[in-house]
Amino acid sequence: MADIETLQQIAAQLRQPQGEKGLEMAAMMHQSNWPMTKHCIDLLQLDAKQHILELGHGNAAHLDYLLKQQAHLYYEGLEISELMYEEAQHLNHTAIMKQQAHFQCYDGFTLPFTSATFDRIFSVNSIYFWQQPKAFLQALGDLLKPQGLINLTFADKTFMQTLPFTQFNFELYDLEQLQTLAESSNLFIQQHTAAQDQVKSKAGDWVNRHFLTVTLYKK
């Protein structure tokens, strides 16, 4: 069992990767989270020429997969980690040069866009760290165009509670809690899709990770 300080460091790096360990963590997160990221993207119901926002993109090594889903997509990514912002720009230089993608840093709460900007918004494993979740989700809803959708993908609360570092500044969710949050933010669930994969625990054992992608819309 890792000591408290180590667990706090892991939690901090998952929230906001920094330094050399942050780069290592980002590469690990991309690999381990890829099934969740793909699940989220595949359920976005994308059409050509849509404007897409991602929150907490990490190194955004998945961007090439996203842009291949439909023609003429335009992607914007927001990150609280300066390191991940820089790494995402480095890995996706070609998409940026082709004016298919744009990345920004932000403070984790203030969204630097005007209302009715995006057709699709998605986020994978960032909801645990949101400040003022109700107000933040309502602000995301305001960014949607008519018929716009938000996909949130997260590991189920029961699974997350088995990870010792989640006791430090993680807000965990199950489907019922997410539904309550959404409705308090004037959003509604269009569909929810459960899935599972296998991930290696810190002890080196393979364990089943249960996760959800919840698709939200506003009336």
N, C-alpha and C positions, 0 to 999 in steps of 0.2 A: 504494500500500500504506500503510495507516494505521501510525502509529508504535506502539511497545509500550505506551506510557501510554494511548493512545486505545483500543487493543484491551482492555487491562485494565479500563478504565472501562465499555466495552460489556459485557464479561463480568459485571462487578459489577452493572450495572443489570439485566441479564437475570436474574440470580439474585435480586436484592432491589431492586426499583425504589425510588428515593428522589428527592425534590425535583421541580422543574419538569421536568427531563429524564426523571425516572421516570414522570411522567404521560404524557409524549410517548411514551416507550418502551412503556408499557402499552397505549396506544391502537394503536400500531403492531403490538404482539404480538398483540392480539386480532384485528386484521384479517389479519395474515399467518398466524396459527395457526388461524384459523377452520376451514379444511378438516380439520385434525387434530382439533380439538375436536369438530366435528360427527361425524367418523368414530368417535371414542371414545364419544360419547353414543349414537349409533345402534346400537352394538354392546353396549350395557349390558344388553340383554334385560330391560327394565324391566316391572314389573307395578304395578298401582294400589296406593297406600298404602305404598310402600316408603320406607325411610329411607336417604338417600344422603349420602356424604361425598366432598368433593373436596379434594385437596391442591394448593396453589399455584394458586388460582383467578384470580390477576391482578385485573383490574377486574370480572370475572364478568359481562361484557356478554352472555354466552351463557346466563345462567340462565333467562331467559324461554323460550328454545327447549327447555331441559331440562324445565322444569315442564309444558310442553304435551305431553310424550310420553305421560303417563298421568295418571289422576285422583288427586288427593290425595297427591301426592309431598311429602316433606319433605326439604329440602336443608340440609346444614351444610358450611361452607367454612372451611378453615384456611389461613392465610398467615403467612409470616415477615416480610412487608413491611407495616409500619404504614400506609404510604401506600396500598397496594393494599386493605388492610382497609377504610380510610376510603372509598376510591373505590367499592369494591364495595357498601358500605352505601348510598352516595349513589345509585348507579345502580339499585339494587334495593330502594329504600325501600318500594315497594308490596308486594312479596313478603314483606318483613319484617313490615310492618303486618298482612298477612293470615296471619301465622304459618306461612308456607310456607318460610321460609329464616332461617338464623342464621349469622353470621360471627364468627370468632375469630382473634386472633393467637396464634402459638405459637413455640417456639424452634427449630423445624425437626426436632426429634427426639422430644420427650416428647408423646405423644398424650393429650389431656385427656378421654378417654372410657373407659367401662368395657367389658369384653369382651362380645362378641356383641351389639353395638349396631346394626350397619348391615347392610342387605341388599345394598347396592352401594357400592363405593369406586372412585373414578377419579382419574386424574391425567394431565395432558398436559404434556410437556416439563419435568417437574420432577425426574425420576429422575437427571438428570446431577448434581444438587446434593445428593443425600441424604448425610447423615452416617451412617457405619456401615450401609451398605445392607442387609446380611444381617439384622442385628438389627431395623432399621427395618421391613423388609418382613415379618418374622415378627410384629412388633407390629401391623402392619396386618392380617395374617391373624387375629390374636386378636380384632380388632374385628368380624369377620364373624359374622353369624348363620349357622345351618345353611343350606346351599345358597346362601350368599352368594358374590358374585363381585367380583374386582378387575380393572379395566381400566387398563392402563398404555399410553399412547401416546407414542412417541418417534421421533425421526428416526434413521435407520440410521447406524451408526458410520462407514461409508464416506462418506456424504454429509457428516456433521458434521466429519469430518477436513479437508474442503475449506474450512471456515470458520476463518479465522486466530485469532479470539478464543477458540475452544474449547480452546486450549492452556492457558488460565488457569482452573483449578479446575473443569473439566468432567470428569465420568466418563462415557465414551461406551460404548454398548452395541450389539451385534448380537443376533440372535435366540438364538444359541447361548449367549452370555454371560448373557442374561436368563434362559434356562432353567436354567443352572447356579445363578444367584442364587436363583431361585424354589425350586428343589429343596433348596438349603441352608437355606431358610427354611420348610420343610415345606409348600410350596405347589406346585401342579402346573398345567401349561398345559392349559386346556380347548380353546382355539383360538387361532390367531394369523392376523391378516389384514393383508396388505401393501397399500399404496396409494402413489400418488404425486401430487404436484401441481406447479405451477410457481411459483417465488418469484423475486423480483428480487434479484440479487446487489448487493453494495456498488458494483460497477463499472457497475451499471445493466443488466446482462444477465439474461435469463430463464433459469433453470436448473431442472432436474428435482430435486425433493426426494422422496426415498424414505423412507417412514415405516411404522411397524408399530403395530398395536394388539394387545396380548397380553392374553388373558383368563385369569385365574388363579382357582383354587379350592383349598380344602383338604379332604382326605379325612376 
